[in-house]
Amino acid sequence: MASIVLAAAASSAATSLGAGTFFAAVAGGAGGFLGGFVDRAIFGGGKTRINQEGSRLTDLMVQFSTYGKAIPIIYGNSRIAGNVIWSRPIKETVTTSTQSSGGGKGGGGGGSVETTTTTYSYSVSMAIAICEGPITEVVRVWADSKPLDLTQGSYSLYLGNETQLPDTFISSFHPAGQTPAYRGMAYVVIKDFPLADYGNRIPNFTFEVRRTLKKPFDLEDKIKEIALIPGAGEYVYDTVVQEKTFGQQDVAGNFVQGGKINKLNLNNLSNKADSLVALDNLKATLPNVEYVSVILNWFADSVDPTVCIIKPGVEFDSQGARVAPDDWVVAGFTRNTGHPILEFPDGSPTYGGTPTDKSIVRLCQELKARGYKVLFYPMLQVDTITPQSKPWRGRITPTTATDANNFFTRSNGYNAFINHYANLNVGGVLLKNTIDAFMIGSELVGLTTYMSSAGVFPAVAQLKSLAASVKSAVGSGVKVMYGGDWSEYHSSNGWYHLDPLWSDSNIDVVAIDCYFPLTPDLPQTQIDYQKVYDGWTQDEGWDYYYADSVNRTGFTSYGGSPTYAWKNVKHWWNSTHTNPDASGTAWAAKMKPVWFSELGFPSVDCCANQPNVFVDPDSVESFYPRGSRARVDFLAQRTALDASIDYLDDENALEANFIPRKFIWTWDARPFPFWPDLLGVWSDGGNWKTGHWIQGKLGLSNLGQIVADLLKRVGYDSTMYDVTRLTDIVSGYIINNRQTVRGCLEQLAAAYFFDCVESDGLLKFIKRGKVSNVTLDFTELVAQDDANDTLAITRTQELELPRQVDVIYLNRTADYQAGTQSSQRQTVKAVDYVTVNLPIVLSDQEAKVVADVTLYNAWVGRVQYQLTVPPKYALLEPTDVITITKDGAAYLMRVTASKLVRNGVQELAAVAEDVSSYDFYNPAGSGAPAIQPPTTVSATRLDLLDLPAFPTDAVTDAYLRYGVVGLGGEWTGSAVYRSDDGGANYALMQSLTAQATIGAALTILPAGTAYTWDVTGSVDVLLTFGELQSVTEIAVLNGANVCVIGDEVLQFQTATLIGDNQYRLSRLLRGRLGTEWAVSGHVAGERFILLTNALARELVASSGWSISKKYKPVTIGSTLGATTAQDFTYAARRSSHTRQCIS
């Protein structure tokens, strides 16, 4: 007897993971389903709600300190709370500071008051076990719900391999040889973690872990070349962190800060430039990459070459902000002369700006330092919104030879764009010395196919001239190439229009942006690895073409001739070419190597039908592939890439120069998952899920490999099972408690719909949804037990079926919190609800499919069959899908059990099946990503003030006043330290959490008269932090709105908001507190400080006057060593000089 292996209930001898045998784990009666727990939940017991539990989703985020707790097992990516395995007692740190006030002259007389302040801070050192190792990496860490930067603090991470040594910090607290190495377990050691932000308690640490499980020489290992984008983003490639400071120019042209500082290219938790993190991820995911193409964009302002101007794009002008350490400069263009990137009505930009010259050189240097070869790939984009939004550069089409020539040669034309980089020199570093290949352009289809007269293609002649110019600049050591579109490289109306360029001595490589259609507009259910592999040598572009490829009309066979078969690159490469006028071209067979400068597929269903299209709602070029139902499908993308790389590698093994390089499109220099999830930083993040990007889609785990790993844990070797049909990509799966292998497999089967059957001594795992492989006529069935009935049908009552199925899953975009997707039947009498808990990371759409298919199959599977078939069908076994025909009707069913009875006759049990259900697609509701922008430690500005005495001060007291303000968006306070011995030692002055109202004057404060109202003068100020408000005259006379501008203390009655953080101050009371000497001589840009309780003060004894001392404002979260010191000399009210220091 054969059956689907897993029965309705496991044997009492079922074994937990890590012990026993597989059969012990899955033992039970015949006839059950693997994954059948959902069916049992549906059909069992008559309960109104049935829960199947594996790992408790709520337990995944709770930290424990428990002996005997199961070590979690993670596949793919998941978030897990750890188990504290070692800890020191909480450490208390006592800090004491002293301030004096009152007393006699100079602060040294009798009666002084000395105030001592003692503060307590707490920290802890501990080790937290994360999960079973080895893991690939820890992606993110949270303390409670706050993301942590592991570079800011003292952490030691152990990936859990079998060779890791004991941690030296833990060892320092134990006798020699008494510290375990925790081999096979990933864990982190945290040293002196401050607890102040967590209520002086140990927070709940959770970890996003990636553990890739893949077979040898998987797709990730096959990729040798990769394209790096986005190409647009002023600092997206920079390896140096750049800071954008918002502000305005004062009347003297000086920049004045107004608002906070934003780190433009630090949007990760590694405290380094985004591009460096993305390159780290590239190496971890695609370890065998050898060559990286760097895409870089300039922008055309029209598709009309008669008026088209080409410039580097700039995101904002110099009026509202500046960037340091390197402001934007490209080819001599500045923020005021570059092409301003357009904005849509909602304020979002069409593109990012062109990367700065410095950043592109630094990136290429970084790539070379990491051992990569570099293809520099300047790419033109068209930045228009009307009449067409973001059209393709291939639509730039001339109508005259003059137009074509001017496109290249005008002062702001195409040649200037390309030649700039061929000759780029940044601080003595030549770009050509940091690259190995140079692309002079790509996909200029409308230009290169324009024929001004028979056989004359002016744009091609211009490209030849440009190639000569570039080759002269970069030299023989750098390969020069042009990237022809897949529809462009071959011929145009019979003319081999690009052959003069391909054969030119200055062109080293024929490059093709390769997006051939590989499958003939098939539904995804009919597309597999073999279909894609075979598609390289058949169908459209090989056997036939469409006269109108868009509308799929004008089907025309090539008649077996490969001459114009544009998908037959090998024939084109291996042949000489003849034009329609019978003239031969300069191309010789196998003249030069062919590279695929781009090769990729969108991650949607049917991607192999039309790989060149992409989805971008902001672009006129936005399309889904032909036949697609707009469904996100990472597996379809992976399959197409895998088959294509295998085919091309097989071809290259036969001909070494035939496509030795193929650059997979694409990897982003913005690190995953921060891009695409940080939609507030990057507006194009929504395009990732359907786009050609492969980061975040590769490097995950394969379902078959997960199942195989589970089987190996209970003693099965690879000869005892077959998991080759389980090809799904598993984003993440977590086993968080002791459970049987059966339970694990049931959870996976519930999400990915497969069965397991024992066949010929082999456990076969079979995906649901396969088509019927046998059709039987009703008359062929054998009567059972001499009865007349040959087909017994059982139908479950409607009231026993579910009304709704809820699937609870782990949602990556919600920081792995539990999400719920539901499917419900509206017009039924059923009332039962079924809840399926899955400790599996799913997208909203994937979870919705699970709910829909589970509910639908429950209703389809309400019909069960018993039948007996003759010996000719003896090979039928469970999981086979068969069709029974009777009186013109067809009954589709899936075999669940078989039993050989007599004379070769076989009894079958089956359930009704609808194979189309496994391809369901109903768009799911989804929320915005929950990812939080990384928080970096903000610098602190410290202003030290030497002011005359305030009315509240004792006449003889001399106070140093000071205030702080955070320069970045995340600032929680600062501790101000002073050194009296030149920086050798520092003592705490005071910890401040209130920010002072600080800014600068944009205009020049006119000269005034002390002690009188100035009703005609005014001054504009820009604030770094704070707000100003108008008050009454009486309030001014009572001491309101006192400020310092330059060295003058004054008051203002009216503060008028005239811009962001910008105020005009009027009705001024000048020369206050004895600063009448400073009512004239003001300049633009001088400091503005509002004198409020946010300022701290320190009494300075006469012995401390006129002595230079060092001060440091240490931001909470930073250190003394990381903070720059400022020298300041207090002169006891003789002047009011201010200095600034930045931490």
Sequence and secondary structure as in RCSB ss.txt:
>XXXX:A:sequence
MASIVLAAAASSAATSLGAGTFFAAVAGGAGGFLGGFVDRAIFGGGKTRINQEGSRLTDLMVQFSTYGKAIPIIY
GNSRIAGNVIWSRPIKETVTTSTQSSGGGKGGGGGGSVETTTTTYSYSVSMAIAICEGPITEVVRVWADSKPLDL
TQGSYSLYLGNETQLPDTFISSFHPAGQTPAYRGMAYVVIKDFPLADYGNRIPNFTFEVRRTLKKPFDLEDKIKE
IALIPGAGEYVYDTVVQEKTFGQQDVAGNFVQGGKINKLNLNNLSNKADSLVALDNLKATLPNVEYVSVILNWFA
DSVDPTVCIIKPGVEFDSQGARVAPDDWVVAGFTRNTGHPILEFPDGSPTYGGTPTDKSIVRLCQELKARGYKVL
FYPMLQVDTITPQSKPWRGRITPTTATDANNFFTRSNGYNAFINHYANLNVGGVLLKNTIDAFMIGSELVGLTTY
MSSAGVFPAVAQLKSLAASVKSAVGSGVKVMYGGDWSEYHSSNGWYHLDPLWSDSNIDVVAIDCYFPLTPDLPQT
QIDYQKVYDGWTQDEGWDYYYADSVNRTGFTSYGGSPTYAWKNVKHWWNSTHTNPDASGTAWAAKMKPVWFSELG
FPSVDCCANQPNVFVDPDSVESFYPRGSRARVDFLAQRTALDASIDYLDDENALEANFIPRKFIWTWDARPFPFW
PDLLGVWSDGGNWKTGHWIQGKLGLSNLGQIVADLLKRVGYDSTMYDVTRLTDIVSGYIINNRQTVRGCLEQLAA
AYFFDCVESDGLLKFIKRGKVSNVTLDFTELVAQDDANDTLAITRTQELELPRQVDVIYLNRTADYQAGTQSSQR
QTVKAVDYVTVNLPIVLSDQEAKVVADVTLYNAWVGRVQYQLTVPPKYALLEPTDVITITKDGAAYLMRVTASKL
VRNGVQELAAVAEDVSSYDFYNPAGSGAPAIQPPTTVSATRLDLLDLPAFPTDAVTDAYLRYGVVGLGGEWTGSA
VYRSDDGGANYALMQSLTAQATIGAALTILPAGTAYTWDVTGSVDVLLTFGELQSVTEIAVLNGANVCVIGDEVL
QFQTATLIGDNQYRLSRLLRGRLGTEWAVSGHVAGERFILLTNALARELVASSGWSISKKYKPVTIGSTLGATTA
QDFTYAARRSSHTRQCIS
>XXXX:A:secstr
 EEBS  SS  TT  BTTSS HHHHH   SS  TTTHHHHHHHSTT SEEEE SS GGGGG  B  TT    EEE
EEEEEE EEEEE   EEEEEEEEEEE  SGGG STT EEEEEEEEEEEEEEEEEEEES  SEEEEEEETTEEE T
TSSEEEEE   TT    HHHHTTS TT S   TTEEEEEEEEEE GGGTTS   EEEEEEE    TT HHHH  E
EEEE    TTTT SS  EEEEEEE TTS EEEEEEEEETT  SSSSS HHHHHHHHHHHH TT  EEEEEEEEEE
S S TTT  EE EESS SSSEEEES    BTTB TTTSEE  B TTS BSS     HHHHHHHHHHHHHTT EEE
EEEEEEE   SSSSS  GGG   SSHHHHHHHHHSTTSHHHHHHHHHT EETTEEGGGG SEEEEEE  HHHHT 
 SBTTB HHHHHHHHHHHHHHHHH TTSEEEEEEETTTSS BTTB TTHHHHT TT  EEEEEE    SSS  GG
G  HHHHHHHTTSSBTTTEEEEETTTTEEEEE TT  TT TT HHHHHTS  B TTS B S  TT S EEEEEE 
  SBTTGGG TT B  TTSTTB   TT  S B HHHHHHHHHHHHHHHHHHHHH TTEEEEEEEEEEESS TTHH
HH TTT TTGGGTTTSS  TTTSSSEEHHHHHHHHHHHTT  GGGEE TT   EESEEEE S  BHHHHHHHHHH
HH EEEEEETTEEEEEES     EEEEGGGS  STT S SEEEEE  GGGSEEEEEEEEEEGGGTTEEEEEEEE 
SS S  EEEEEEEEEE  HHHHHHHHHHHHHHHHHTTEEEEEEE GGGTT  TT EEEEEETTEEEEEEEEEEEE
 STT EEEEEEE  GGGGG                    EEEEEEE    TTS TT  EEEEEEEESBS    EE
EEEESSTTS  EEEEEE S   EEEESS      TTSEEEEEEEEEEEEE       HHHHHTT SEEEETTEEE
EEEEEEEEETTEEEEEEEEEEETT GGGSS   TT EEEE STTSEEEE  GGGTT EEEEEEEETTS STTS  
EEEE  SSS     EEE 
